[in-house]
Amino acid sequence: MRVVVAYSGGLDTSAIVAMLAREGHEVITVTVDVGQEEELKGVEERAYKLGATKHYTIDAKREFVENYAWPAVKANALYEGKYPLGTALARPLIAKIVAEIAKREGADAVAHGCTSKGNDQVRFDLSLQAYAPDIKIIAPVREKSLTREKALQLLRDAGVEPPKAHKKYSIDENLWSRSIEGSELDDPRVEPPEEAFAWTVDPRKAPNEPLYVEIEFEKGIPIRVNGEKMDPVKLVQTLNVMLGSHGYGRIDHIESRVVGFKSREVYEAPAALALIEAHRDLEKLVLTPRELRFKRLADDTWTDLVYQGLWIEPLREELQRFIDEVNRWVTGSVKLKVYKGSLWVVGRWSPYAAYSEELVDYNKGWYPSDEEARGFIRLWGLHSLTAWHARRMSH
């Protein structure tokens, strides 16, 4: 059987390659680069040592940002108000590329390294079913209950050193977020130790002077940082470093997994959190109150669909078209202030701003007369408050 493996280079997928090769299958490995720098070191060499007959490393960083992260910014996508969907956004892209290569190579099956307890099995399986419906999906970790010890033994049998990994935590990293799980973090009462973090400094050790960052958007898409136009990948990388060096971007929350139980999740996502905060503020400057209220419903639904592995759901695509349409007017700039792990919006501007200084200024410009104010208040409350209140109080 010819099997294409979604190969991260980590312990589980390395063990899968060794196991499939030992069983006599032809193994083709595919590593999709979405910004996981550490995991990519030596990945191709390791794949061949484990028994792969062919390897692909696909640079998908730009596609990841433009076609997945930017739509998430437009949708202000924070799952349960906290998580900017880093892993959830990457999985359908990885699945799409793996499926394309599997079809090109005439594969009989595709394999991934997801467990039966995580969200990623849902995201991979559903996306692979959509992109390669005629190709079998196998998940050896899930199917064979592959433990860490069994995985290490498979690598020892193949004569391959285990890939370097964090000594305590399970890490998943891409341009949009760094996910940290395991060890003492499984206890929701325990504060994450500093050794868990890599993108963000301890806020207590951050610079004593605040950082000011101005982000310019065009139709909802970030295009400039502090006046410098940047390509999408560089923009995200730059913000991750700038903001993380001031201790900003840590997330610690209880998350409702797709598979039905809650988990304690710790993330680092400086660029994602800052861009979403800035974008949301700019929307409030330019959109009508009704647009904002309705879009909030669309944003939440879009976010839930992506988290739940339903990137290929037609409703997600239909909501995306609505979100894109509303973002036609989300052009302008937002000024952020970052200080020792905290971030504030301290300024904003747009050519489409619905804000008028003349209207809000108490000392100049238009001012309603007493008669106009009283008439408005009376009509505003006539049915919803005054009449109904009088009737109900009489009974």
N, C-alpha and C positions, 0 to 999 in steps of 0.2 A: 504494500500500500504506500502510495506517495502522500506524505503529510506535510503541510505547511504550518509551522509553529510560529505563533506570535511571541517572539523571543525578546524578553526584557534584558536578559543577561544575568538576572538574579538567580537565587538558589533553586526555586521551584521550576522555572522554565528551563534551567540548565539540566536539572534532573529529568525533566520530560524528554529533552533531546536525547540524553544518554539512554533512557529507558526505551524509547521508540527505536533508536538505532540498534540497541542490543536485541530487540525483538525482530529485527530484520527489515524494518520499514525504511524507505527512502525519505530522509528528512531534509526539508528546506526551511531555513530560519529567516525570519523577517523582523528586523528591529526598526521601529519607527521613532525618529528623533523628534520629540516635542519639547526638548529643552532639559532633559534629564542628564546633565553633563557627566556626573560621576559614574552612572550606570553604563555609559557608552565606552568606557575605557577597556580596551582589549576584548570587546564583545564578539567581533568577527572571528578572531583567533580562537577564542574559547569555543565558539559554535562548531568550528571544524574539528577541534580536539575531541569534542563530545560525540562526533559522528555525523554531523551535518554534511550533506553532499554539495550544498549550495547555500549561499548567504546573501541577503539583501540588507543594506542599511539605507533607509529612506529619510532624507532630511525634509520633514514636514512642519518645521517651526513656523514658517510664514503662513502656510495654509491653516495651521492651528490657530494662529492669532487672528488672521483676517476672517476666516469662515466659522470660527467657533467662539473665540474670546470676544471679538468685537460684537457679535450678536448678543453675547451675554451682558456686555456693557450696556447696549441699547435697551436690554430687558431688565436692567438693574438687578441681575440675577444673584440673589443671596438666598440659598435654601434655608428655610426656617429662620430667616433674618440674619444668618451668620456666614454660611459656607458659600464661597464664590464658584463652586462646581468645578474646581481644577481637574480632578480625576474624571469626573462624570463627563466633562467636555472632551477629554482626550480619547476616551474609549471608543466612541463611534467613529472617529477619524482613524484610529489604529485598525479597527475592524474593517473599515472600508478599504484601506490599503492592503491589508492581509488578504481580503477576499479578491481584490483585483489580481494580486500576484498568484493566488491559488488557481484562479481561472486561467491565467496566462500559462501556468506551469502544468495544467491538466491534473491538478491534485484530486485525490479521492477524499481527503479530509483536511480540516483545519483544526489546530489544537491551541488551547490557551491554558494558563496556569492558575485559574481562579479556584477558590475554595467554595464549599457549599454554604458558608456563613456570610459571605460578603455581597456587596451590591454589584461588583464588577462582573460576576457570572451572568447576571441579568442583562447588563449593558452589552457584553460581548455576544452572548447567545442571540439576543433579539436583533442586533445589528448584522451579525453574520448570516442569520436566517434571511434577512432582507436583501443583503448584498450578494449572497451566494446560496440561494435556496436549494440547489441541487447537490451541494457539497456537505458531507457529514461533519458534525461538530463533535470533537472529543475533548474532554476535560479531565486528564489523568489525576490531578490532585483531588478533584471532587469524586471521581469514580473509584479511585483506589485508596482513598483516605491516606494520601501521601504525607507522612509526618516529616518533620525536619530531619530526624535521624535517618529515616529511609532515604530521603533526598541526598543527604551527605554520603551515605553508603553507595548510592548509585554513582556519585562523582568519584569516590575513592576507587570503585571497581573499574571506572573508565580511566583512571590515572590522571585525573584533572583536579587541580586545586580549586576549592570552593571560591566563588566570587567574593570579593571584599564587601562586607556589609556593615552597617552600624552594629556595634557590639551589643546593643540592648533593644533597639527599636526597629520596627518595620517601617520603611520609608518609601513613599511614592512621590516622585518629583516631576514637575514639568514647568514650563514658563509661568503658568498661572497660579500654581500653589505648590506647597510642600506639605505632604500629609505625614503625620507622625503617630504611630500606634504601638501598643504593646508595653510590656514590662509594668512598672508602677502606674503608668497612665491608665491602665484598666480599672484602677480604683478612682472613681470620680471625686473622692475627697482629697486626693493628693495633688498638690500644686506641681505642675511640670517643672522639672529641674532645668537649669540653664544648659546642661549638656544635650538636651533634646533639640535645641534650636541651632540653626546654621545660617539662616538668612537675616535674622534680626538680632541686634545686640541687646543686652540687658538694658532696659530703659533707664535704670539707675546710672549706667555707665555711658549713656548717650551724651552727645555734646551739650554744653550748657547754654548755647545760643540756639534759638529756634531756626528751623529751615523753612524757607518760603519757596513754593513751587507753583508755577503758573502753567496750567494745561489748557491747550486750545483744541476745541472740537469742531468738526465739520460734519454736519448731518448725523450727529451722534457718535462719530468716530474720532478718537483722539489722534491728533496729527502733529502737535508741537509740544515740547516741554521747555519752558523758559525761553520761548521765542525760537528755539531750534527745531526745524522740521526733521523728523526721524522716520525711518522705515519702521513698520509695526514691531518687528522682533526687537530691534534696538530700543524702541520706546519702552517696552515692557521690561527689558533687562535693566535699562537705566533707572527706572523708577524702583524696581526691586532693590537695587543697590543703594540708591539715594535715601529712600524711606526706611529701609531696613537698618541702615547705619544710624538712624535716629530712634531705633527701637520700635518702629511702627509696623504693624502687620500681623500680630499674633491673634489667634482665635482658639478658644477653649470652650466647647459647648457639648451638650447632650443632643445627639442626632437620632432621628427616627429612620432607621434603615428600611430599604425596600423589602427585605426578607422578613420583617415583622418584629424586630426587637430594637431596643435603643442601645446606642454605644456612645462612649466618651471619645470625642474626636478633637485632636489638636492639629492646628494648621499654621503655616506662615504664608501670607499672601499680600505683601505690601502694595504691589502695583495694582492688583485686582481690586482690593478694598478701596484704595484711593481713587482709582478711575471711576468706580461705581458711585462712590460718594459725590465726586465732582459732577458726574453726568446727571445724577438725580437732582442735584441742586440747580444745574442749568435748565433741566426740564421744568422745574418749578418757576423759573424766570420767564419761560416762553410759552408754556402750554396753558390752555384754559382750565379752570377748575374741573369741568366735566371731563376733559381729556385726561387730566391727571388721575381722577378717580377711576375712570374706566381702564386706563392703562395699568393701574396698579393691579387690577384683577387679571389682566392679560399677562403682566409680568410674573405674577405668582404662579399662574397656570403653566406658563412657558417653563419656569424654573423647576416646578415639580415634575413635569414631563421629562426634562433632561436628566434630572437626578434619578428618576425611576427607570432610566434606560430606554426611553421612548423618543429618541432623537428622530427616528423614522416615522413617528406618528403624524398623520396628515394634519391634525390640529396644531402640532408644534410648528409646522411649516406655514399654516394659515395665520396663526398668531404672529409669526415672524414677519409676514407681509404687512400686517397692521402696525406692528412695532416699527418697522422700517418707514412706513408712511408717516407716522407721527414724528419720527426723528428727522424728517426733512427740515424741520425748523430748529433743531437742537444744534445750533451753530453759535460759537462764542468762546469765551475763556472763563476759567475759574481759578481763583487764587487760593492755595492751601497753605496752612501754617502747621508745621509738624514740630512737636516738642516732647522729648522723652516718652515716646510711645503713644502720644495722643495726636489727633489730627482734627483740625477745624477748617471749614470753609470761611474765608475772611473777605472774599470779594468775588464778584461775577459780573459779566457783561455779555450782551448779545445784540446784534442788529435787529433781532425779532423780539426783543424783550417786551412783555406786556406790562412792565413796570413803568410808571410815570412819576418822576419826582415832583412835578407840578401838582399832580393829584393828591399825593400824600403829604406834601408840605403844609403845615398848619399856619404858616405865615404869608403864603402867597398862592396865587393861582385860583382855580375853581373851588368854591365852597358852597355847599347846599344851604339854602335858606332854612329858617326854622320851619316854615310851612312845608317845604319839600321833604325835610327830614321826618316830620310828623306824619305826612301822607305816606311815605315809604314804609315807616314802621307799622302804621295801621293796616295797610294792605298786606304786608309781609306776614303779619300774625293773625289776620282776620279769621281764616278758617282753621288753620293748624293749631292755634292757641286760644284766642279770645272766645269764639263761638262755642267750641267744643268744651272748653273749660267751664263756661257758664252753665251749659246743659248738664254736664256731669256733676257739678257741685250742687245742683238743685235736686239731685236724687240721692 
